[in-house]
């Protein structure tokens, strides 16, 4: 146990040990929750390998159903973060898990397009507060210098959902006919119901903040509060302060391409790979391999961003890598090259998430930071609706996925240039303000 010296103040290296203690306690459990979240959010992509045929879903029908999740998701982003701020993380995350697990499992019993649309929309509402809530939750525990790397540890759940969920989904599809249910029905049941049970663990493992953590000493709680209060450059304010901030608005606009690529690849990747002639189980293994590469990219970029104290170039370069991967997949003349491109796209877009969502907490804190994160995720969610829907339409019209991948590449390139322009403008503004501050 690290003991505070006289006066209750911790040296910087001992403060770091306190934050490491918090990370070991919180991040693995948060990652487990996000693992379950992402599996339930994207398992429709694997279910589609057999569900589309059983229910006579066209690519357009599936694409719209996969994307309509994000309509409910984006509409309730900001309201969900308001509720989190009022009732606390512990009770709110418990409620979210309990409801989303039940809705995900209920998808097993859809019988046509409209039932699929309704349940996907409701699932989006149920999950709306989880990711932005967790990113905001990190700001209650860790100073700016740690956020990208610890967020990266949490966000590793996205590729791990592919590493674990893809082969698992392929296996579950193989139990078609057991107890009179199709394999895709078992997939929704087996991957949805345990989440409702996992909700009860939240009540024990996620305190609302450091002050409520029984496993921290009073001195450790003081050290965390002191360090967070000392973060330079963060402005306090309410939700509307963040929503009116032009920096947040520009960040959110840039994030449209990020959301398009993240969910366009996530929801369609199993079908893209399956169309290359792989069996359902082999498709799961190939998808898992692509996600495995992403784990290293996420951790590496998160640590690099924190170590260098830089966000904008890290995000932009990751998006440009993802754009190159989408372009390769679009133009490739053989399956191996296409798979390499898809792997680069998945790794690039997923590795950008932690530095991207760490940006608003460099100039906002408290409710303003929560509102900024929610707005950014709302715009990314809009991309999550538009991209899967358009990919389905383009797939039905062209018979392949090339035009859909080209669309994602273009959006990522535009987003990268926007994020670089914002970074340059903010750097120039800080340089102008610094002499004024010194003179005052």
C-alpha positions as semicolon CSV with decimal commas, in nm:
position;residue;x (nm);y (nm);z (nm)
1;X;0,000;0,000;0,000
2;X;0,133;0,344;-0,092
3;X;0,127;0,574;0,211
4;X;0,106;0,948;0,182
5;X;0,385;1,146;0,340
6;X;0,317;1,410;0,603
7;X;0,061;1,661;0,485
8;X;-0,117;1,406;0,265
9;X;0,064;1,505;-0,057
10;X;0,195;1,238;-0,292
11;X;0,508;1,281;-0,506
12;X;0,434;1,247;-0,877
13;X;0,570;0,892;-0,908
14;X;0,360;0,775;-0,613
15;X;0,054;0,943;-0,763
16;X;0,119;0,738;-1,075
17;X;0,109;0,425;-0,859
18;X;-0,234;0,529;-0,730
19;X;-0,365;0,566;-1,087
20;X;-0,214;0,230;-1,179
21;X;-0,401;0,078;-0,885
22;X;-0,727;0,230;-1,012
23;X;-0,658;0,105;-1,364
24;X;-0,599;-0,255;-1,252
25;X;-0,921;-0,242;-1,055
26;X;-1,144;-0,079;-1,316
27;X;-1,016;-0,127;-1,672
28;X;-1,041;-0,510;-1,698
29;X;-1,403;-0,506;-1,578
30;X;-1,493;-0,211;-1,800
31;X;-1,331;-0,396;-2,090
32;X;-1,542;-0,705;-2,015
33;X;-1,857;-0,494;-2,025
34;X;-1,755;-0,334;-2,354
35;X;-1,668;-0,675;-2,495
36;X;-2,025;-0,789;-2,427
37;X;-2,157;-0,458;-2,558
38;X;-1,976;-0,477;-2,889
39;X;-2,062;-0,842;-2,947
40;X;-2,432;-0,766;-2,900
41;X;-2,407;-0,453;-3,114
42;X;-2,251;-0,627;-3,415
43;X;-2,351;-0,994;-3,390
44;X;-2,627;-0,925;-3,642
45;X;-2,347;-0,931;-3,901
46;X;-2,278;-1,298;-3,823
47;X;-2,646;-1,386;-3,778
48;X;-2,701;-1,254;-4,131
49;X;-2,495;-1,541;-4,276
50;X;-2,801;-1,765;-4,225
51;X;-3,076;-1,531;-4,098
52;X;-3,101;-1,340;-4,425
53;X;-3,184;-1,657;-4,614
54;X;-3,426;-1,790;-4,350
55;X;-3,617;-1,461;-4,332
56;X;-3,570;-1,361;-4,699
57;X;-3,382;-1,042;-4,612
58;X;-3,223;-0,862;-4,909
59;X;-2,892;-0,674;-4,864
60;X;-3,091;-0,350;-4,848
61;X;-3,323;-0,484;-4,577
62;X;-3,033;-0,611;-4,368
63;X;-2,829;-0,295;-4,421
64;X;-3,114;-0,074;-4,303
65;X;-3,190;-0,300;-4,007
66;X;-2,825;-0,307;-3,905
67;X;-2,801;0,070;-3,937
68;X;-3,131;0,168;-3,772
69;X;-2,970;0,068;-3,441
70;X;-2,780;0,395;-3,465
71;X;-3,091;0,607;-3,505
72;X;-3,203;0,517;-3,154
73;X;-2,841;0,527;-3,041
74;X;-2,770;0,880;-3,162
75;X;-3,104;1,024;-3,047
76;X;-3,041;0,917;-2,687
77;X;-2,667;0,989;-2,657
78;X;-2,696;1,327;-2,489
79;X;-3,004;1,245;-2,274
80;X;-2,831;0,928;-2,154
81;X;-2,524;1,120;-2,039
82;X;-2,748;1,370;-1,857
83;X;-2,907;1,080;-1,668
84;X;-2,563;0,936;-1,588
85;X;-2,458;1,267;-1,436
86;X;-2,768;1,272;-1,215
87;X;-2,797;0,909;-1,095
88;X;-2,430;0,805;-1,107
89;X;-2,240;0,552;-1,315
90;X;-2,312;0,249;-1,096
91;X;-2,693;0,248;-1,117
92;X;-2,709;0,380;-1,473
93;X;-2,470;0,125;-1,625
94;X;-2,654;-0,151;-1,433
95;X;-2,984;-0,042;-1,590
96;X;-2,833;-0,019;-1,939
97;X;-2,690;-0,372;-1,927
98;X;-3,007;-0,523;-1,789
99;X;-3,223;-0,380;-2,068
100;X;-2,987;-0,423;-2,363
101;X;-2,925;-0,791;-2,282
102;X;-3,297;-0,862;-2,284
103;X;-3,356;-0,677;-2,612
104;X;-3,061;-0,844;-2,784
105;X;-3,189;-1,188;-2,682
106;X;-3,540;-1,100;-2,804
107;X;-3,400;-1,051;-3,157
108;X;-3,397;-1,432;-3,178
109;X;-3,771;-1,426;-3,229
110;X;-3,808;-1,174;-3,513
111;X;-4,011;-1,306;-3,806
112;X;-3,976;-1,030;-4,063
113;X;-3,812;-0,699;-4,151
114;X;-4,027;-0,475;-3,931
115;X;-3,969;-0,676;-3,616
116;X;-3,596;-0,666;-3,693
117;X;-3,607;-0,289;-3,745
118;X;-3,797;-0,225;-3,419
119;X;-3,569;-0,438;-3,200
120;X;-3,253;-0,293;-3,353
121;X;-3,388;0,058;-3,291
122;X;-3,473;-0,027;-2,928
123;X;-3,130;-0,188;-2,881
124;X;-2,974;0,139;-2,995
125;X;-3,173;0,332;-2,735
126;X;-3,073;0,086;-2,462
127;X;-2,701;0,101;-2,545
128;X;-2,687;0,476;-2,613
129;X;-2,543;0,575;-2,277
130;X;-2,283;0,302;-2,240
131;X;-1,978;0,402;-2,448
132;X;-1,985;0,780;-2,392
133;X;-2,066;0,710;-2,028
134;X;-1,759;0,489;-1,992
135;X;-1,532;0,743;-2,164
136;X;-1,663;1,013;-1,931
137;X;-1,621;0,775;-1,636
138;X;-1,248;0,753;-1,714
139;X;-1,221;1,132;-1,676
140;X;-1,342;1,097;-1,315
141;X;-1,045;0,875;-1,231
142;X;-0,749;0,961;-1,454
143;X;-0,574;1,286;-1,555
144;X;-0,515;1,380;-1,919
145;X;-0,169;1,223;-1,929
146;X;-0,316;0,875;-1,873
147;X;-0,647;0,883;-2,056
148;X;-0,556;0,766;-2,404
149;X;-0,359;0,462;-2,282
150;X;-0,625;0,356;-2,030
151;X;-0,902;0,423;-2,279
152;X;-0,702;0,206;-2,522
153;X;-0,709;-0,077;-2,268
154;X;-1,086;-0,042;-2,247
155;X;-1,128;-0,007;-2,625
156;X;-0,927;-0,325;-2,687
157;X;-1,262;-0,489;-2,617
158;X;-1,364;-0,399;-2,975
159;X;-1,108;-0,621;-3,149
160;X;-1,133;-0,879;-2,870
161;X;-1,505;-0,898;-2,944
162;X;-1,398;-1,012;-3,291
163;X;-1,127;-1,245;-3,162
164;X;-1,370;-1,409;-2,918
165;X;-1,707;-1,335;-3,073
166;X;-1,631;-1,421;-3,436
167;X;-1,528;-1,787;-3,385
168;X;-1,794;-1,824;-3,115
169;X;-2,062;-1,692;-3,349
170;X;-1,945;-1,926;-3,624
171;X;-1,973;-2,222;-3,385
172;X;-2,317;-2,120;-3,259
173;X;-2,450;-2,095;-3,613
174;X;-2,356;-2,463;-3,646
175;X;-2,612;-2,577;-3,385
176;X;-2,894;-2,508;-3,629
177;X;-3,210;-2,706;-3,546
178;X;-3,140;-2,771;-3,175
179;X;-3,470;-2,752;-2,983
180;X;-3,634;-2,635;-3,304
181;X;-3,439;-2,308;-3,325
182;X;-3,216;-2,187;-3,605
183;X;-2,846;-2,124;-3,539
184;X;-2,889;-1,747;-3,572
185;X;-3,163;-1,759;-3,305
186;X;-2,929;-1,938;-3,065
187;X;-2,665;-1,676;-3,144
188;X;-2,884;-1,390;-3,018
189;X;-2,995;-1,587;-2,712
190;X;-2,651;-1,710;-2,605
191;X;-2,481;-1,374;-2,661
192;X;-2,765;-1,160;-2,518
193;X;-2,904;-1,318;-2,202
194;X;-2,572;-1,337;-2,007
195;X;-2,541;-0,958;-2,033
196;X;-2,850;-0,912;-1,816
197;X;-2,685;-1,128;-1,551
198;X;-2,357;-0,938;-1,585
199;X;-2,546;-0,621;-1,498
200;X;-2,563;-0,726;-1,133
201;X;-2,183;-0,740;-1,111
202;X;-2,177;-0,367;-1,196
203;X;-2,334;-0,292;-0,859
204;X;-2,030;-0,442;-0,686
205;X;-1,743;-0,341;-0,915
206;X;-1,814;0,012;-1,041
207;X;-1,825;0,287;-0,776
208;X;-1,965;0,619;-0,895
209;X;-1,624;0,778;-0,852
210;X;-1,306;0,777;-0,639
211;X;-1,487;0,917;-0,335
212;X;-1,715;0,610;-0,327
213;X;-1,435;0,356;-0,378
214;X;-1,398;0,156;-0,056
215;X;-1,067;0,013;-0,183
216;X;-0,897;0,355;-0,187
217;X;-0,755;0,515;0,124
218;X;-0,855;0,874;0,213
219;X;-0,504;0,989;0,114
220;X;-0,533;0,816;-0,225
221;X;-0,870;0,978;-0,288
222;X;-0,720;1,317;-0,206
223;X;-0,426;1,252;-0,440
224;X;-0,662;1,170;-0,728
225;X;-0,879;1,478;-0,667
226;X;-0,575;1,706;-0,643
227;X;-0,420;1,575;-0,964
228;X;-0,746;1,601;-1,159
229;X;-0,804;1,955;-1,034
230;X;-0,456;2,046;-1,156
231;X;-0,514;1,946;-1,520
232;X;-0,416;2,252;-1,721
233;X;-0,636;2,402;-1,989
234;X;-0,963;2,231;-1,900
235;X;-1,265;2,459;-1,880
236;X;-1,559;2,373;-1,656
237;X;-1,914;2,424;-1,775
238;X;-2,250;2,264;-1,829
239;X;-2,375;2,043;-2,111
240;X;-2,486;2,333;-2,331
241;X;-2,144;2,495;-2,296
242;X;-1,997;2,192;-2,472
243;X;-2,267;2,167;-2,739
244;X;-2,203;2,531;-2,840
245;X;-1,824;2,496;-2,842
246;X;-1,704;2,515;-3,207
247;X;-1,411;2,284;-3,126
248;X;-1,651;2,012;-3,015
249;X;-1,874;2,067;-3,320
250;X;-1,580;2,031;-3,560
251;X;-1,456;1,721;-3,376
252;X;-1,803;1,571;-3,407
253;X;-1,823;1,646;-3,781
254;X;-1,488;1,478;-3,835
255;X;-1,614;1,177;-3,640
256;X;-1,884;1,101;-3,898
257;X;-1,625;0,921;-4,111
258;X;-1,490;0,739;-3,808
259;X;-1,834;0,602;-3,722
260;X;-1,903;0,514;-4,086
261;X;-1,586;0,310;-4,115
262;X;-1,608;0,149;-3,771
263;X;-1,960;0,016;-3,816
264;X;-1,954;-0,020;-4,193
265;X;-1,669;-0,269;-4,158
266;X;-1,791;-0,418;-3,829
267;X;-2,140;-0,506;-3,948
268;X;-2,053;-0,612;-4,304
269;X;-1,713;-0,779;-4,255
270;X;-1,853;-1,130;-4,192
271;X;-2,056;-1,116;-4,513
272;X;-1,767;-0,969;-4,713
273;X;-1,542;-1,254;-4,596
274;X;-1,818;-1,513;-4,640
275;X;-1,869;-1,397;-4,999
276;X;-1,508;-1,502;-5,069
277;X;-1,616;-1,865;-5,030
278;X;-1,530;-1,933;-4,665
279;X;-1,755;-2,151;-4,448
280;X;-1,932;-1,990;-4,150
281;X;-1,671;-2,123;-3,907
282;X;-1,379;-2,026;-4,132
283;X;-1,531;-1,681;-4,174
284;X;-1,522;-1,644;-3,795
285;X;-1,153;-1,735;-3,787
286;X;-1,060;-1,494;-4,067
287;X;-1,251;-1,209;-3,903
288;X;-1,085;-1,293;-3,570
289;X;-0,742;-1,267;-3,733
290;X;-0,818;-0,916;-3,859
291;X;-0,930;-0,810;-3,512
292;X;-0,622;-0,964;-3,349
293;X;-0,399;-0,725;-3,544
294;X;-0,609;-0,436;-3,413
295;X;-0,526;-0,511;-3,049
296;X;-0,160;-0,419;-3,095
297;X;-0,250;-0,111;-3,298
298;X;-0,490;0,018;-3,031
299;X;-0,244;-0,027;-2,744
300;X;0,051;0,113;-2,941
301;X;-0,127;0,426;-3,062
302;X;-0,280;0,495;-2,720
303;X;0,060;0,480;-2,546
304;X;0,223;0,686;-2,820
305;X;-0,046;0,954;-2,796
306;X;-0,004;0,983;-2,417
307;X;0,376;0,971;-2,427
308;X;0,398;1,248;-2,686
309;X;0,107;1,446;-2,543
310;X;-0,042;1,469;-2,894
311;X;-0,387;1,367;-3,022
312;X;-0,463;1,518;-3,362
313;X;-0,183;1,367;-3,574
314;X;-0,233;1,029;-3,410
315;X;-0,602;1,031;-3,503
316;X;-0,545;1,162;-3,856
317;X;-0,270;0,913;-3,942
318;X;-0,481;0,624;-3,811
319;X;-0,774;0,739;-4,027
320;X;-0,552;0,771;-4,333
321;X;-0,422;0,416;-4,272
322;X;-0,781;0,295;-4,252
323;X;-0,865;0,485;-4,572
324;X;-0,575;0,317;-4,750
325;X;-0,700;-0,021;-4,630
326;X;-1,053;0,047;-4,757
327;X;-0,912;0,162;-5,093
328;X;-0,701;-0,155;-5,122
329;X;-1,004;-0,370;-5,043
330;X;-1,207;-0,180;-5,303
331;X;-0,949;-0,215;-5,583
332;X;-0,799;-0,556;-5,499
333;X;-0,805;-0,817;-5,772
334;X;-0,774;-1,117;-5,540
335;X;-0,903;-1,220;-5,200
336;X;-0,570;-1,219;-5,017
337;X;-0,495;-0,857;-5,106
338;X;-0,852;-0,761;-5,017
339;X;-0,817;-0,926;-4,676
340;X;-0,491;-0,739;-4,612
341;X;-0,668;-0,414;-4,697
342;X;-0,961;-0,496;-4,470
343;X;-0,722;-0,579;-4,185
344;X;-0,547;-0,243;-4,226
345;X;-0,884;-0,068;-4,232
346;X;-1,004;-0,238;-3,914
347;X;-0,675;-0,176;-3,730
348;X;-0,655;0,187;-3,837
349;X;-1,007;0,286;-3,744
350;X;-1,012;0,104;-3,411
351;X;-0,674;0,236;-3,299
352;X;-0,794;0,596;-3,348
353;X;-1,079;0,575;-3,098
354;X;-0,891;0,637;-2,772
355;X;-0,694;0,947;-2,884
356;X;-1,002;1,081;-3,066
357;X;-1,226;1,070;-2,761
358;X;-0,943;1,199;-2,538
359;X;-0,941;1,533;-2,724
360;X;-1,238;1,710;-2,556
361;X;-1,104;1,645;-2,205
362;X;-0,792;1,846;-2,296
363;X;-1,001;2,165;-2,296
364;X;-1,323;2,070;-2,110
365;X;-1,404;1,897;-1,783
366;X;-1,704;1,787;-1,579
367;X;-2,046;1,803;-1,741
368;X;-1,901;1,995;-2,037
369;X;-1,660;1,709;-2,113
370;X;-1,946;1,457;-2,085
371;X;-2,154;1,663;-2,328
372;X;-1,866;1,696;-2,574
373;X;-1,801;1,322;-2,574
374;X;-2,172;1,253;-2,620
375;X;-2,198;1,491;-2,918
376;X;-1,892;1,334;-3,082
377;X;-2,034;0,986;-3,036
378;X;-2,372;1,104;-3,167
379;X;-2,216;1,210;-3,497
380;X;-2,015;0,887;-3,515
381;X;-2,344;0,703;-3,459
382;X;-2,499;0,890;-3,751
383;X;-2,217;0,751;-3,963
384;X;-2,299;0,412;-3,812
385;X;-2,652;0,440;-3,953
386;X;-2,566;0,587;-4,292
387;X;-2,272;0,363;-4,387
388;X;-2,422;0,014;-4,327
389;X;-2,742;0,124;-4,501
390;X;-2,559;0,262;-4,807
391;X;-2,327;-0,039;-4,826
392;X;-2,636;-0,263;-4,842
393;X;-2,787;-0,055;-5,122
394;X;-2,459;-0,040;-5,316
395;X;-2,408;-0,415;-5,268
396;X;-2,754;-0,491;-5,408
397;X;-2,705;-0,260;-5,707
398;X;-2,347;-0,355;-5,798
399;X;-2,324;-0,714;-5,675
400;X;-2,002;-0,646;-5,482
401;X;-1,861;-0,438;-5,195
402;X;-1,606;-0,230;-5,389
403;X;-1,811;0,091;-5,407
404;X;-1,899;0,067;-5,037
405;X;-1,533;0,041;-4,941
406;X;-1,444;0,334;-5,167
407;X;-1,711;0,543;-4,994
408;X;-1,558;0,468;-4,652
409;X;-1,209;0,560;-4,778
410;X;-1,332;0,899;-4,900
411;X;-1,507;0,980;-4,571
412;X;-1,198;0,891;-4,368
413;X;-0,972;1,113;-4,582
414;X;-1,208;1,409;-4,538
415;X;-1,224;1,346;-4,163
416;X;-0,843;1,329;-4,136
417;X;-0,798;1,670;-4,301
418;X;-1,068;1,822;-4,077
419;X;-0,900;1,691;-3,761
420;X;-0,559;1,822;-3,872
421;X;-0,705;2,165;-3,951
422;X;-0,869;2,177;-3,607
423;X;-0,544;2,077;-3,436
424;X;-0,354;2,351;-3,617
425;X;-0,618;2,610;-3,528
426;X;-0,617;2,511;-3,161
427;X;-0,236;2,520;-3,146
428;X;-0,231;2,868;-3,301
429;X;-0,498;2,987;-3,058
430;X;-0,302;2,854;-2,760
431;X;0,019;3,021;-2,884
432;X;-0,160;3,358;-2,915
433;X;-0,325;3,325;-2,571
434;X;-0,003;3,228;-2,390
435;X;0,170;3,570;-2,406
436;X;-0,154;3,736;-2,292
437;X;-0,170;3,506;-1,993
438;X;0,192;3,577;-1,904
439;X;0,142;3,951;-1,937
440;X;-0,161;3,939;-1,707
